[in-house]
Amino acid sequence: MRSDEPSLARLMAMAQQGDRTAYRTLLIECGNWLKRYFGRRVAPNHLDDLVQETLLALHHKLATYDPNRAFLPWLAAIARYRWVDHLRRIYRAEETELEEELIGASDEPAIAARISLERLFAQLPSAQAQAIELVKIEGLSVAEASRTCGQSESLIKVNIHRGLKKLTAMIEKA
C-alpha cells in the first residue's frame, strides 16, 4: 500500500462507513506518514508519543473529515496542531525547570569567584589587571579598553597576554 492522497482518502471514506480493515490500514499508513512528518521536527525520543497523540486525534476527528476534500492536508493540519502543542509542553517544562534552578540558585559561588579573581589581580601590575578586566571580563573591545584606560591598543594586547600568562603560572603553582 502506498501512502498517497487518493489511497488515503479512499481508506478514510471506507473507515467512516465502518470498514475495520480499511481503518486499521489507514492508521498504519498514517502512522508511517506521521513518522516521516515528525521525524524532521522533533527529537527521536518524542517521535512515537507524538505519532500516537496525532493518531488518537485523527480517531476523535474521524467524523469531521469531508470526503470531498483532500485527506493529506487535513491530516497535516492535525499533525501541525499536535506538534505545536508538543512544543508548548516542552518549552513550559524547560521554563519551569529554569525557574526552579533560579529559586535554588545562590550568589555565593559568584561572589567567591570574584574575590579569588581580585586576589589574583592584586598580584599583577595594575595595567595588566585593568586590561584583562576591561576586555576579558567586561567584554569591551581592545579599542574601547584603550580609550577607557589611556593605553594604546597594542599595549592593551601585550598587557592582556602577559597578565594571562602570569595568572596561568600562579594558578599552576597553587
C-alpha positions as MATLAB code, in Angstrom:
seq = 'MRSDEPSLARLMAMAQQGDRTAYRTLLIECGNWLKRYFGRRVAPNHLDDLVQETLLALHHKLATYDPNRAFLPWLAAIARYRWVDHLRRIYRAEETELEEELIGASDEPAIAARISLERLFAQLPSAQAQAIELVKIEGLSVAEASRTCGQSESLIKVNIHRGLKKLTAMIEKA';
ca = [
       0.000    0.000    0.000;
       1.274    3.462   -0.884;
       0.534    6.433    1.337;
      -0.667    8.638   -1.488;
      -3.565   11.063   -1.412;
      -6.171    9.014   -3.342;
      -5.438    5.811   -1.405;
      -5.581    7.514    1.992;
      -8.733    9.441    1.086;
     -10.400    6.206   -0.066;
      -9.355    4.410    3.143;
     -10.674    7.286    5.241;
     -14.039    7.250    3.443;
     -14.281    3.488    3.969;
     -13.302    3.854    7.629;
     -16.023    6.454    8.114;
     -18.509    3.897    6.795;
     -17.344    1.362    9.412;
     -14.839   -0.770    7.475;
     -12.496   -2.010   10.223;
      -9.858   -3.363    7.837;
      -9.706   -0.045    6.000;
      -9.472    1.797    9.332;
      -6.619   -0.425   10.543;
      -4.770    0.055    7.247;
      -5.435    3.807    7.400;
      -3.906    4.030   10.883;
      -0.816    2.089    9.806;
      -0.302    4.231    6.711;
      -0.977    7.468    8.587;
       1.450    6.345   11.300;
       4.169    5.856    8.677;
       3.393    9.238    7.105;
       3.425   10.934   10.526;
       6.792    9.377   11.424;
       8.273   10.964    8.313;
       6.497   14.266    9.005;
       7.598   14.499   12.648;
      10.985   12.893   12.053;
      12.408   16.214   10.884;
      10.668   18.252   13.557;
      11.115   16.531   16.924;
      13.758   14.679   18.890;
      13.716   10.911   18.278;
      12.686   10.203   21.874;
       9.447   12.188   21.344;
       8.571   10.754   17.941;
       6.459    7.731   18.915;
       4.446    9.619   21.526;
       3.672   12.421   19.103;
       2.633    9.976   16.370;
       0.312    8.203   18.834;
      -1.192   11.503   20.024;
      -1.853   12.500   16.435;
      -3.416    9.139   15.559;
      -5.644    9.488   18.615;
      -6.657   12.974   17.458;
      -7.366   11.548   13.993;
      -9.594    8.924   15.643;
     -11.515   11.588   17.567;
     -11.921   13.736   14.457;
     -12.873   10.866   12.146;
     -16.407   12.155   11.709;
     -15.270   15.685   10.827;
     -13.405   14.642    7.663;
     -15.191   15.656    4.451;
     -14.559   13.018    1.738;
     -14.932   15.709   -0.936;
     -11.753   17.399    0.305;
      -8.104   16.320    0.200;
      -7.064   13.987    3.035;
      -3.343   14.768    3.474;
      -3.799   18.499    4.147;
      -6.436   17.572    6.729;
      -4.040   15.101    8.371;
      -1.175   17.614    8.148;
      -3.303   20.230    9.937;
      -3.996   17.813   12.788;
      -0.294   16.903   12.919;
       0.744   20.545   12.939;
      -1.572   21.314   15.886;
      -0.242   18.285   17.801;
       3.317   19.431   17.053;
       2.618   22.964   18.312;
       1.049   21.532   21.486;
       4.137   19.350   21.903;
       6.441   22.380   21.564;
       4.406   24.299   24.128;
       4.674   21.425   26.609;
       8.438   21.204   26.117;
       9.002   24.952   26.493;
       6.786   25.135   29.572;
       8.684   22.249   31.137;
      12.024   23.930   30.389;
      10.696   27.227   31.745;
       9.584   25.546   34.974;
      12.944   23.806   35.350;
      14.741   27.107   34.823;
      12.595   28.873   37.422;
      13.287   26.101   39.934;
      17.004   26.386   39.252;
      16.885   30.149   39.761;
      14.957   29.825   43.004;
      17.569   27.466   44.419;
      20.488   29.428   42.995;
      22.798   31.259   45.316;
      25.166   34.100   44.543;
      27.799   32.672   46.873;
      29.841   30.873   44.164;
      29.941   34.008   42.012;
      30.996   36.153   44.964;
      33.694   33.674   45.968;
      34.961   33.546   42.377;
      35.111   37.347   42.208;
      37.065   37.531   45.486;
      39.523   34.918   44.219;
      39.898   36.800   40.952;
      40.578   40.080   42.744;
      43.229   38.383   44.886;
      44.923   37.138   41.722;
      44.656   40.571   40.076;
      46.295   42.126   43.145;
      49.447   40.182   42.288;
      49.570   41.616   38.745;
      50.764   45.046   37.674;
      47.734   47.343   37.640;
      47.913   47.958   33.856;
      47.715   44.218   33.169;
      44.883   43.662   35.640;
      42.947   46.606   34.205;
      43.394   45.407   30.590;
      42.213   41.878   31.472;
      39.282   43.238   33.479;
      38.069   45.517   30.678;
      38.488   43.126   27.741;
      38.084   39.623   29.148;
      35.604   40.222   31.955;
      33.588   43.297   30.983;
      33.671   42.367   27.282;
      34.955   45.641   25.859;
      36.790   45.584   22.573;
      40.508   46.327   22.574;
      39.782   49.761   21.056;
      37.196   50.558   23.748;
      39.548   49.421   26.518;
      42.283   51.569   25.004;
      40.082   54.671   25.137;
      38.885   53.844   28.675;
      42.291   53.437   30.321;
      44.506   55.544   28.049;
      46.782   52.685   26.909;
      47.440   52.122   23.220;
      45.656   49.190   21.576;
      48.904   47.297   21.131;
      49.780   47.872   24.794;
      46.347   46.560   25.820;
      47.026   43.369   23.839;
      50.503   42.981   25.338;
      49.207   43.573   28.874;
      46.434   41.011   28.395;
      48.891   38.454   27.044;
      51.456   38.989   29.799;
      48.830   39.181   32.531;
      47.113   35.959   31.460;
      50.490   34.254   31.232;
      51.291   35.325   34.827;
      47.841   34.274   36.055;
      48.295   30.865   34.448;
      51.648   30.420   36.126;
      50.226   31.442   39.514;
      47.298   29.039   39.193;
      49.531   26.173   38.091;
      51.740   26.686   41.158;
      48.769   26.522   43.516;
];
